[in-house]
Amino acid sequence: MQTPPLPRSSRPRIGIPVRLSSSTDADPRVAEANALFDYIVDLVRDGGGEPVLLTAPDEPIEALDGVVLPGGGDLDPRLYGQEPGGACYDVSHAQDELDLAVARQSIDAGLPVLGVCRGHQLLNVLYGGTLVQDMDPGTVAHREPDPVHGAGPWAWHEVEVQGGTKVSGLYGGAGNGAAEVTVKIASGHHQAVARVGEGLVVTAVAGDGTVEALEDPERWVASVQWHPEARELPAGERLAPFRAFVEICRSHGMQRNFS
């Protein structure tokens, strides 16, 4: 039996900055990123939230209860003090401006913020960190150069998320002192966190040391390098972290309304 939709008034409003790149771009990764954006919008809605698409850097966020920063192309390396290398793709000043403005305003307003892939990297840069522009092959595959039919464009591996952290809570982990949570992840990135931004802590790493999750211990800001929205994951596994984040945003909204 299908669960009836929640009344609009009970749905936390979750802001999501839109993708500005066209799916007609010659690089197929752009269309893939746009499809993943649509999946996130659907999962926020299916998880009980009301997606609010943010289209401008100065768009007001006062009515929001939380924000998801989705995946996409590469950040301009000049944002973290480097010149762009040849491996960077879909670099967009307009996209960077939109995403950074939404992230800054949301954090300043005390909203819960969840970053996914590009959103993970963007939060690290916003906090003053840097990125590896193009990862060298290592002991863990982080992208699949020759996708297997039916498996998507992903490399698959597991990560251990520290217990008692924000990300472990999204995957059903308990509070402080809890055991690590093992998560099978869909990985499709060629960039990674280099220097961790000031004020962020690492809460999950891959077997080769790649930073897979970050959080701000002083506020509800967390991010993952992987793609929890990947369609190749079982439906329940895809929905669970977004449903949990929606509930965090619901609680935040209720606390704000009664404060």
LOLONU-904296 format. One record per residue (C-alpha): residue in three letters; z, x, y. Coordinates in steps of 0.5 Angstrom, whole numbers, padded with zeros to 4 digits, always signed. Each point is the difference from the previous one (the first is absolute). Example, Ala and Ser with C-alpha at 12.3 -4.5 7.8 and 13.67 -1.06 7.14 Angstrom:
2
ALA+0016+0025-0009;SER-0002+0002+0007;
This chain:
259
MET+0000+0000+0000;GLN-0002+0003+0007;THR+0005+0001+0005;PRO-0001-0005+0006;PRO-0001+0004+0006;LEU+0006+0001+0005;PRO+0000-0004+0006;ARG-0003+0005+0006;SER+0007+0000+0004;SER+0003+0003-0006;ARG-0005+0006-0001;PRO+0002+0006+0003;ARG-0006+0003+0005;ILE-0002+0006-0002;GLY-0005+0004+0005;ILE-0006+0004-0003;PRO-0004+0004+0004;VAL-0007-0002-0002;ARG-0006+0005-0002;LEU-0005+0002+0005;SER-0005+0003-0004;SER-0006-0004-0003;SER-0001+0000-0008;THR-0007+0001+0002;ASP+0001+0007+0001;ALA-0004+0005-0004;ASP+0007+0003-0003;PRO+0002-0005-0006;ARG+0007+0002+0001;VAL+0000-0004+0007;ALA-0002-0006-0004;GLU+0006+0001-0005;ALA+0005+0001+0005;ASN-0002-0006+0003;ALA+0001-0004-0006;LEU+0007+0003-0001;PHE+0001-0003+0007;ASP-0002-0007-0003;TYR+0005+0001-0006;ILE+0006+0002+0004;VAL-0001-0006+0005;ASP-0001-0004-0007;LEU+0007+0003-0003;VAL+0004-0001+0006;ARG-0002-0007+0000;ASP+0001-0001-0007;GLY+0007+0003+0001;GLY+0002-0005+0005;GLY-0002+0003+0006;GLU-0005-0002+0006;PRO-0005+0005+0001;VAL-0001+0001+0008;LEU-0006+0005+0001;LEU+0001+0004+0006;THR-0006+0002+0003;ALA+0002+0004+0007;PRO+0005+0005+0001;ASP+0003-0004+0006;GLU+0001-0006-0005;PRO+0007-0003+0001;ILE+0004+0001-0006;GLU+0006-0004+0002;ALA-0001-0006-0005;LEU-0001+0005-0006;ASP+0005+0001-0005;GLY-0003+0006-0003;VAL-0006+0004-0001;VAL-0004+0003-0005;LEU-0005+0006+0002;PRO-0006+0000-0005;GLY-0004+0006-0003;GLY-0007+0002+0003;GLY-0003+0006+0002;ASP+0003+0007+0003;LEU+0004+0001+0006;ASP-0003+0004+0005;PRO+0003+0007-0001;ARG+0001+0001+0007;LEU+0005-0005+0000;TYR+0004+0006-0004;GLY-0002+0006+0003;GLN-0006+0002-0004;GLU-0008+0000+0001;PRO-0004-0005-0005;GLY-0002+0003-0006;GLY-0007-0002-0004;ALA+0004-0004-0005;CYS+0003-0005+0005;TYR-0004-0007-0001;ASP+0000-0007+0005;VAL+0004+0003+0005;SER+0001-0005+0006;HIS+0003+0001+0006;ALA+0001-0007+0001;GLN+0003-0001-0007;ASP+0005+0005+0002;GLU+0002-0003+0006;LEU+0001-0007-0003;ASP+0004+0003-0006;LEU+0004+0004+0004;ALA+0002-0005+0006;VAL+0002-0005-0005;ALA+0004+0005-0004;ARG+0003+0003+0006;GLN+0002-0007+0003;SER+0002-0003-0007;ILE+0005+0006-0001;ASP+0003-0001+0007;ALA+0001-0007-0001;GLY+0004+0001-0006;LEU-0005-0003-0005;PRO-0001+0001-0007;VAL-0006+0005-0001;LEU-0004+0001-0006;GLY-0005+0005-0001;VAL-0005+0001-0005;CYS-0005+0006-0001;ARG-0003+0001+0007;GLY+0006-0004+0002;HIS+0005+0005-0003;GLN-0004+0006+0003;LEU+0000-0003+0007;LEU+0008-0001+0000;ASN+0001+0007-0002;VAL-0005+0002+0006;LEU+0004-0005+0004;TYR+0006+0004-0001;GLY-0003+0007+0001;GLY-0002+0002-0006;THR-0007+0003-0003;LEU-0005-0002-0005;VAL-0004+0004-0005;GLN-0007-0001+0002;ASP-0003+0000-0007;MET+0004+0002-0006;ASP-0002+0005-0005;PRO+0000-0002-0008;GLY+0007+0001-0003;THR+0004-0002-0006;VAL+0000-0007+0002;ALA-0007-0004+0001;HIS+0001-0004+0007;ARG-0007-0003+0000;GLU-0005-0001-0005;PRO-0007+0003+0001;ASP-0003-0004-0005;PRO+0003-0007-0001;VAL+0000-0003-0007;HIS-0003-0007+0000;GLY+0006-0005+0000;ALA+0005+0005+0003;GLY-0002+0000+0007;PRO-0001+0006+0004;TRP+0007+0003-0001;ALA+0004+0005-0004;TRP+0006-0002-0003;HIS+0007+0003-0001;GLU+0007-0002+0001;VAL+0005+0002+0005;GLU+0008+0000+0000;VAL+0002-0003+0006;GLN+0007+0001+0002;GLY+0005-0005-0002;GLY+0004-0004+0006;THR-0006+0001+0005;LYS-0004-0005+0003;VAL-0006+0001-0004;SER+0004+0000-0006;GLY+0002-0007+0002;LEU-0007-0002+0001;TYR-0001+0001-0008;GLY+0007-0003-0002;GLY+0004+0006+0001;ALA+0008-0002+0001;GLY+0004+0003+0006;ASN+0003+0007+0001;GLY+0001+0004-0006;ALA-0005-0003-0004;ALA-0004+0003-0005;GLU-0007+0002+0002;VAL-0006-0005-0001;THR-0006+0002-0003;VAL-0007-0003+0003;LYS-0007+0001-0003;ILE-0004+0001+0006;ALA-0007-0001+0002;SER-0002+0007+0004;GLY-0006+0001+0004;HIS+0001+0004+0005;HIS-0003+0007+0002;GLN+0005+0001+0006;ALA+0008+0001-0001;VAL+0006+0001+0004;ALA+0001+0008+0002;ARG+0006+0000+0005;VAL+0005-0006+0000;GLY+0001-0003+0006;GLU+0007+0001+0004;GLY+0004-0006-0002;LEU-0003-0002-0007;VAL+0002+0002-0007;VAL-0004+0001-0006;THR+0002-0005-0005;ALA-0006+0001-0006;VAL-0004+0006-0002;ALA-0006+0001-0005;GLY+0001+0005-0005;ASP-0004+0005+0004;GLY+0005-0001+0006;THR-0005-0005+0004;VAL+0005-0004+0005;GLU-0001-0007-0003;ALA+0005-0004+0004;LEU+0004+0000+0006;GLU+0005-0003+0004;ASP+0004+0000+0006;PRO+0007-0001-0002;GLU+0002-0003+0007;ARG-0004-0006+0000;TRP-0005-0004-0005;VAL-0006+0005+0000;ALA-0003+0002-0006;SER-0007+0002-0003;VAL-0003+0002-0006;GLN-0006+0004-0001;TRP-0003-0004-0006;HIS-0003-0007+0000;PRO+0004-0006-0003;GLU-0005-0005+0002;ALA-0005+0003-0005;ARG-0004-0005-0004;GLU+0001+0003-0006;LEU+0007+0000-0001;PRO+0003-0006-0003;ALA+0001-0006+0005;GLY+0008+0000-0001;GLU+0000+0007+0002;ARG-0005-0001+0006;LEU+0004-0005+0003;ALA+0007+0002-0001;PRO+0001+0005+0005;PHE-0003-0004+0005;ARG+0004-0006-0002;ALA+0006+0005+0001;PHE-0002+0002+0007;VAL-0001-0007+0002;GLU+0007-0002-0002;ILE+0002+0006+0004;CYS-0004-0002+0006;ARG+0003-0007-0001;SER+0007+0003+0000;HIS-0001+0004+0007;GLY-0003-0007+0003;MET+0006-0004-0002;GLN+0005+0006+0003;ARG-0004+0000+0006;ASN+0000-0007+0001;PHE+0008-0001-0001;SER+0001+0006+0004;
